[in-house]
Amino acid sequence: MRILYISIISVFLSVCTAVAGPGTYYNSIDTSKSCSAFKTALAQLITQNYVIIQYGSVDNYYNLTDLKPAESGGGDVIADKYSSENPNGADYCSFRYPADFCLGRSSSTECFCYDKEHVFPKSWFGGADVYPMYSDIHFIWPADNYVNFRKGNLSIGYVGSTIIYTSKNSTKIGTSNSSLNYGYNSSNVFEPIDSFKGDFARAYLYVVTRYQDSIVNWIGRSTSGNVLDGNKYPGLDPWILQLCVKWHKLDPPSQFERNRNDAVQGIQGNRNPYIDNPHWVEKVFGINGISSSCVATAVKYNKSSIEFSIYPNPATNGLLNLKTSTILTEDAVIEVTDILGRTLISQKINALSIPAVDVSNLTNGMYFLNLIYKDSNNVSSFIKE
């Protein structure tokens, strides 16, 4: 692990090339493992070659991780999931980078300035100067300053009948809906809109994987005792583990989230595996987040030299196309499997042409496609919508 001290100027010089997808990042992972063993394997991988940056430099990277085209006025704006973002129309705020960063300012209303927010509250792991988690960009996102202040260190969850605050994009803060939150009613909760529920859930799952060895030291901190179980596995209390898996499945990774994962790897050297491989969530944490039912069967990798891409992803028209990096010299087999590793589609493909795969009969959800070639295979996940 290396510590990197960065000036504002060097931020823009440090990232030479953009990462495009995971590539060979997971090639060393033994996918025959599952449950706690697989979680540990992922933890070890995403800890390797990790570059620690200074917390003060995190927001200087938002031009690489969190910009999107402005809907008016040209240029780019900060993607703020707490208040600004409106998936169904014009955004509510237009935060310009870096001019609208709060930089010590605070506001009494929304859309004044954006801040950087630990999605997994920093008080739960010890606060300032507790590195590397204090500056881990995977869970430090731009957030409207005022909504961030109202959120405080609340856990994510469904808000019940008493709503304390609603942001411009309908993010809510209020009492816990104990029936939807699997019995949790110990404090108020923070509920992002449906389009971002999975984003927040995957951030939590990343934290308890990347820092699984530290969780035992966090359990007594503030409200973390209502969220963390104090153990390396699974890491989260049953109620929030089930909630995170539910939200992860309801809101699969978006293209913006995948692009952000690429950018963060270019900065600090590691990835969130649950964005790249959504089917690994239940392989690690159990069907529907019940850790005792983690998926012990899945497609096993025997790495081939054939890389491929699938499109469109998500598959919205019932057909899935494949493009390989090299020309196949003999026939191959395509398998589509579910999260349990059960083969749902199997078809032989001719070396001279690769037909589209008909996935129209699959129910909406997450699957992965296995290309078997010359007694080896590669796997890629996809979403059916």
C-alpha positions as CSV (number, residue, x, y, z in Angstrom):
1,M,0.0,0.0,0.0
2,R,1.4,3.4,-0.9
3,I,0.6,6.9,0.3
4,L,0.4,9.6,-2.3
5,Y,0.5,13.3,-1.4
6,I,-1.0,15.3,-4.2
7,S,-1.1,19.0,-4.9
8,I,-4.1,20.5,-6.7
9,I,-2.0,21.0,-9.9
10,S,-0.7,17.4,-9.9
11,V,-4.2,16.0,-9.7
12,F,-4.7,16.8,-13.4
13,L,-1.4,15.3,-14.4
14,S,-1.6,12.1,-12.4
15,V,-4.2,10.2,-14.5
16,C,-2.7,9.5,-17.8
17,T,-5.1,7.0,-19.3
18,A,-8.7,6.2,-18.6
19,V,-9.6,2.6,-17.6
20,A,-12.3,1.0,-19.8
21,G,-13.9,-1.8,-17.9
22,P,-12.3,-4.4,-15.6
23,G,-10.2,-6.1,-18.3
24,T,-8.1,-8.7,-16.6
25,Y,-8.5,-7.2,-13.2
26,Y,-10.3,-10.3,-11.8
27,N,-8.3,-13.0,-13.6
28,S,-6.5,-14.1,-10.4
29,I,-9.8,-14.7,-8.5
30,D,-10.8,-18.3,-7.8
31,T,-14.5,-18.2,-8.6
32,S,-15.1,-21.7,-7.3
33,K,-15.0,-20.1,-3.9
34,S,-18.2,-18.7,-2.3
35,C,-19.5,-17.1,0.8
36,S,-16.9,-15.8,3.3
37,A,-14.0,-17.4,1.4
38,F,-14.9,-15.6,-1.8
39,K,-15.5,-12.3,0.1
40,T,-12.0,-12.6,1.5
41,A,-10.5,-13.3,-1.9
42,L,-12.2,-10.1,-3.2
43,A,-11.0,-8.1,-0.2
44,Q,-7.4,-9.2,-0.9
45,L,-7.7,-8.3,-4.5
46,I,-9.2,-4.8,-4.0
47,T,-6.6,-4.0,-1.4
48,Q,-3.6,-4.8,-3.7
49,N,-1.9,-1.9,-5.4
50,Y,-4.2,0.5,-3.6
51,V,-3.0,4.1,-3.7
52,I,-4.0,6.3,-0.7
53,I,-4.7,9.9,-1.6
54,Q,-5.1,12.8,0.7
55,Y,-8.7,13.5,1.7
56,G,-8.3,17.1,0.8
57,S,-7.6,16.1,-2.8
58,V,-10.7,13.9,-3.2
59,D,-13.0,16.6,-4.7
60,N,-10.2,17.6,-7.1
61,Y,-10.9,14.3,-8.9
62,Y,-14.7,14.9,-9.4
63,N,-14.0,16.2,-12.9
64,L,-12.9,12.6,-13.7
65,T,-15.5,10.7,-11.7
66,D,-18.7,12.6,-11.3
67,L,-19.3,15.0,-14.3
68,K,-22.0,14.7,-16.8
69,P,-23.2,16.9,-19.7
70,A,-25.2,19.9,-18.5
71,E,-28.8,20.0,-19.6
72,S,-28.6,23.7,-20.3
73,G,-25.8,26.3,-20.6
74,G,-23.3,23.9,-22.1
75,G,-20.3,22.2,-20.5
76,D,-20.6,19.7,-17.6
77,V,-22.1,19.6,-14.2
78,I,-21.6,17.5,-11.1
79,A,-23.9,14.5,-10.7
80,D,-25.4,14.9,-7.3
81,K,-27.6,11.9,-6.3
82,Y,-28.8,13.6,-3.1
83,S,-30.8,16.5,-4.6
84,S,-29.9,17.6,-8.1
85,E,-30.4,14.4,-10.2
86,N,-33.8,14.0,-11.8
87,P,-34.0,10.8,-13.9
88,N,-37.3,11.8,-15.3
89,G,-36.7,15.4,-16.3
90,A,-34.6,18.5,-15.9
91,D,-32.2,18.4,-13.0
92,Y,-33.0,20.6,-10.0
93,C,-29.6,22.1,-9.5
94,S,-26.6,22.7,-11.8
95,F,-23.4,22.5,-9.8
96,R,-20.4,23.5,-11.8
97,Y,-17.0,22.0,-11.1
98,P,-15.1,23.3,-9.3
99,A,-16.7,26.8,-8.8
100,D,-19.7,25.4,-6.8
101,F,-17.7,23.3,-4.4
102,C,-18.5,24.5,-0.9
103,L,-14.8,24.9,0.2
104,G,-15.7,25.8,3.8
105,R,-19.1,27.4,3.0
106,S,-22.3,26.0,4.3
107,S,-25.9,26.7,3.2
108,S,-29.4,26.8,4.6
109,T,-31.0,25.8,1.4
110,E,-30.5,23.3,-1.5
111,C,-28.6,24.1,-4.7
112,F,-26.2,26.5,-3.1
113,C,-23.1,24.4,-3.2
114,Y,-22.0,20.8,-3.3
115,D,-19.8,19.0,-0.8
116,K,-18.1,15.6,-0.6
117,E,-20.0,13.0,1.4
118,H,-19.0,9.7,2.9
119,V,-21.9,7.5,1.8
120,F,-20.9,5.1,4.6
121,P,-20.7,7.7,7.4
122,K,-17.2,8.5,8.5
123,S,-18.2,8.5,12.2
124,W,-18.8,4.8,11.9
125,F,-15.1,4.0,11.2
126,G,-13.5,6.7,13.3
127,G,-13.7,10.0,11.3
128,A,-10.9,12.2,10.1
129,D,-7.4,10.9,9.4
130,V,-8.4,7.2,9.6
131,Y,-6.8,6.1,6.4
132,P,-7.3,4.6,3.9
133,M,-11.1,4.6,4.3
134,Y,-11.2,8.3,5.0
135,S,-10.2,9.1,1.4
136,D,-11.6,6.1,-0.5
137,I,-13.4,7.7,-3.5
138,H,-15.5,4.6,-4.1
139,F,-17.8,5.8,-1.3
140,I,-17.1,9.6,-1.2
141,W,-19.6,11.2,-3.5
142,P,-20.6,14.8,-4.4
143,A,-23.7,15.8,-2.4
144,D,-25.7,18.9,-2.0
145,N,-24.3,20.5,1.1
146,Y,-27.7,21.2,2.8
147,V,-29.1,17.7,2.2
148,N,-25.8,16.2,3.3
149,F,-26.1,18.2,6.5
150,R,-29.6,16.9,7.1
151,K,-28.6,13.3,6.4
152,G,-25.8,13.4,9.0
153,N,-24.7,9.8,9.9
154,L,-28.0,8.1,9.3
155,S,-28.2,4.7,7.7
156,I,-29.9,4.1,4.4
157,G,-33.3,2.6,4.6
158,Y,-37.0,3.0,3.7
159,V,-38.6,6.0,5.3
160,G,-41.9,5.4,7.1
161,S,-44.9,7.6,7.8
162,T,-43.1,10.4,9.5
163,I,-41.0,12.3,6.9
164,I,-38.7,14.9,8.4
165,Y,-37.2,16.2,5.1
166,T,-37.6,15.7,1.4
167,S,-35.0,17.0,-1.0
168,K,-35.8,18.4,-4.5
169,N,-35.4,15.0,-6.2
170,S,-37.5,13.3,-3.5
171,T,-34.7,11.8,-1.4
172,K,-36.2,11.5,2.1
173,I,-35.2,11.6,5.7
174,G,-37.5,10.3,8.4
175,T,-38.5,7.5,10.7
176,S,-37.6,3.9,9.7
177,N,-40.3,1.9,8.0
178,S,-39.7,-1.2,10.1
179,S,-41.7,-3.5,8.0
180,L,-39.8,-2.7,4.8
181,N,-36.5,-2.4,6.7
182,Y,-36.7,-6.0,8.1
183,G,-37.6,-4.9,11.6
184,Y,-35.2,-2.0,12.0
185,N,-36.7,0.9,14.0
186,S,-33.8,2.1,16.1
187,S,-33.4,5.5,14.5
188,N,-34.3,7.7,11.5
189,V,-33.0,6.7,8.1
190,F,-32.0,8.2,4.8
191,E,-33.8,7.0,1.6
192,P,-32.4,7.8,-1.8
193,I,-34.8,7.7,-4.8
194,D,-35.3,4.4,-6.5
195,S,-32.9,5.2,-9.4
196,F,-30.0,5.4,-6.9
197,K,-30.9,2.8,-4.2
198,G,-28.6,0.2,-5.8
199,D,-25.7,2.7,-6.0
200,F,-25.9,3.3,-2.2
201,A,-26.3,-0.4,-1.5
202,R,-23.2,-1.3,-3.5
203,A,-21.2,1.3,-1.7
204,Y,-22.0,-0.3,1.6
205,L,-21.2,-3.8,0.3
206,Y,-17.9,-2.5,-1.0
207,V,-16.9,-1.0,2.3
208,V,-17.6,-4.2,4.3
209,T,-15.6,-6.2,1.8
210,R,-12.7,-3.8,1.3
211,Y,-12.3,-3.2,5.0
212,Q,-13.6,-6.5,6.4
213,D,-10.5,-6.8,8.7
214,S,-11.3,-3.4,10.3
215,I,-15.0,-3.9,11.1
216,V,-14.4,-5.4,14.5
217,N,-12.8,-2.0,15.6
218,W,-15.8,0.0,14.3
219,I,-18.7,-1.8,16.0
220,G,-18.8,0.5,19.0
221,R,-18.9,3.7,17.1
222,S,-22.1,5.8,17.2
223,T,-24.9,4.2,15.2
224,S,-22.6,1.8,13.5
225,G,-23.7,-0.7,16.0
226,N,-27.1,-0.8,14.4
227,V,-25.6,-1.5,11.0
228,L,-22.4,-3.5,11.5
229,D,-22.3,-7.0,13.0
230,G,-18.7,-6.7,14.2
231,N,-17.5,-9.6,12.2
232,K,-15.5,-10.1,9.0
233,Y,-18.4,-12.0,7.6
234,P,-20.9,-10.9,6.5
235,G,-20.0,-7.6,8.1
236,L,-23.5,-6.1,8.1
237,D,-26.4,-6.7,10.5
238,P,-29.1,-9.0,9.0
239,W,-31.6,-6.2,8.4
240,I,-29.4,-3.9,6.4
241,L,-27.7,-6.8,4.5
242,Q,-31.1,-7.9,3.2
243,L,-31.9,-4.3,2.4
244,C,-28.7,-3.8,0.5
245,V,-29.2,-6.9,-1.6
246,K,-32.8,-6.0,-2.3
247,W,-31.8,-2.5,-3.5
248,H,-28.9,-3.9,-5.5
249,K,-31.3,-6.2,-7.4
250,L,-34.0,-3.5,-7.8
251,D,-31.5,-1.0,-9.2
252,P,-28.7,-2.7,-11.2
253,P,-25.5,-0.8,-12.0
254,S,-26.0,2.0,-14.5
255,Q,-23.5,3.0,-17.2
256,F,-22.7,6.1,-15.1
257,E,-21.8,3.9,-12.2
258,R,-19.7,1.6,-14.3
259,N,-17.8,4.6,-15.8
260,R,-17.2,5.9,-12.3
261,N,-15.8,2.6,-11.3
262,D,-13.4,2.8,-14.2
263,A,-12.3,6.3,-13.2
264,V,-11.7,5.5,-9.6
265,Q,-9.5,2.6,-10.6
266,G,-7.5,5.0,-12.6
267,I,-7.0,7.1,-9.5
268,Q,-6.6,4.8,-6.6
269,G,-6.0,1.4,-8.3
270,N,-9.0,-0.7,-7.2
271,R,-12.5,-1.4,-8.3
272,N,-15.9,-2.1,-6.7
273,P,-16.4,-5.8,-7.7
274,Y,-20.2,-5.6,-7.2
275,I,-20.5,-3.1,-10.0
276,D,-18.5,-5.2,-12.4
277,N,-20.1,-8.5,-11.4
278,P,-23.6,-8.0,-9.9
279,H,-24.2,-11.7,-9.6
280,W,-21.4,-11.9,-7.1
281,V,-23.5,-10.1,-4.5
282,E,-25.6,-13.2,-3.7
283,K,-22.6,-15.5,-4.2
284,V,-21.0,-13.6,-1.3
285,F,-23.9,-12.5,0.9
286,G,-26.6,-15.0,0.2
287,I,-29.8,-15.2,-1.7
288,N,-31.8,-12.1,-0.8
289,G,-29.0,-11.2,1.7
290,I,-29.5,-14.2,4.0
291,S,-25.9,-15.1,4.5
292,S,-26.6,-18.7,5.4
293,S,-27.9,-19.2,1.9
294,C,-24.9,-17.8,-0.1
295,V,-24.6,-19.2,-3.5
296,A,-22.1,-22.1,-3.5
297,T,-22.6,-23.0,-7.2
298,A,-21.6,-20.7,-10.1
299,V,-19.8,-20.8,-13.4
300,K,-16.1,-21.6,-12.8
301,Y,-13.5,-19.7,-14.7
302,N,-10.8,-21.5,-16.7
303,K,-9.4,-18.4,-18.3
304,S,-9.3,-18.3,-22.1
305,S,-7.4,-15.9,-24.2
306,I,-10.6,-14.9,-25.9
307,E,-12.1,-11.6,-24.6
308,F,-15.5,-10.6,-25.7
309,S,-18.1,-7.9,-25.2
310,I,-21.9,-8.2,-25.2
311,Y,-24.4,-5.5,-26.2
312,P,-26.8,-4.0,-25.7
313,N,-26.4,-4.2,-21.9
314,P,-29.0,-4.0,-20.4
315,A,-30.7,-6.2,-23.0
316,T,-33.9,-4.4,-23.7
317,N,-34.9,-5.9,-27.1
318,G,-34.6,-9.6,-26.3
319,L,-31.4,-10.1,-28.3
320,L,-27.8,-10.1,-27.0
321,N,-24.9,-9.6,-29.5
322,L,-21.4,-10.8,-29.0
323,K,-18.2,-9.3,-30.3
324,T,-14.9,-11.2,-29.8
325,S,-11.4,-9.8,-29.6
326,T,-10.1,-12.4,-32.0
327,I,-11.4,-14.7,-34.8
328,L,-12.5,-18.1,-33.5
329,T,-10.8,-21.0,-35.4
330,E,-13.2,-23.6,-34.2
331,D,-16.8,-23.9,-32.9
332,A,-17.6,-22.6,-29.4
333,V,-20.5,-22.9,-26.9
334,I,-22.5,-20.0,-25.4
335,E,-24.2,-20.6,-22.1
336,V,-26.5,-18.2,-20.2
337,T,-26.8,-18.9,-16.5
338,D,-28.7,-17.5,-13.6
339,I,-27.3,-16.5,-10.2
340,L,-27.3,-20.1,-9.0
341,G,-25.2,-21.2,-12.0
342,R,-28.1,-23.0,-13.6
343,T,-27.9,-23.1,-17.4
344,L,-30.9,-21.5,-19.0
345,I,-29.6,-21.2,-22.6
346,S,-27.0,-23.2,-24.3
347,Q,-26.1,-23.0,-28.0
348,K,-23.2,-24.0,-30.2
349,I,-21.9,-21.2,-32.4
350,N,-20.0,-21.5,-35.7
351,A,-16.5,-20.2,-35.8
352,L,-17.3,-18.1,-38.9
353,S,-20.3,-16.3,-37.4
354,I,-21.7,-15.5,-34.0
355,P,-25.5,-15.2,-34.0
356,A,-27.3,-13.0,-31.5
357,V,-28.5,-14.8,-28.4
358,D,-32.3,-14.7,-27.9
359,V,-32.9,-13.9,-24.2
360,S,-36.5,-12.7,-24.7
361,N,-37.9,-15.6,-22.6
362,L,-35.8,-14.7,-19.5
363,T,-37.4,-12.7,-16.7
364,N,-35.9,-9.3,-16.0
365,G,-32.9,-9.5,-13.8
366,M,-29.1,-10.3,-13.7
367,Y,-27.5,-13.1,-15.6
368,F,-24.1,-14.0,-16.9
369,L,-23.0,-15.3,-20.3
370,N,-20.3,-17.9,-20.5
371,L,-18.3,-18.3,-23.7
372,I,-16.7,-21.8,-23.7
373,Y,-13.9,-22.2,-26.3
374,K,-11.1,-24.8,-26.5
375,D,-11.8,-26.2,-23.1
376,S,-11.6,-22.8,-21.4
377,N,-14.0,-20.0,-20.8
378,N,-14.7,-16.3,-20.1
379,V,-17.7,-14.9,-18.4
380,S,-19.5,-11.5,-18.6
381,S,-22.6,-10.4,-16.7
382,F,-25.6,-8.7,-18.3
383,I,-29.0,-7.3,-17.3
384,K,-32.2,-8.3,-18.9
385,E,-34.8,-5.5,-18.9
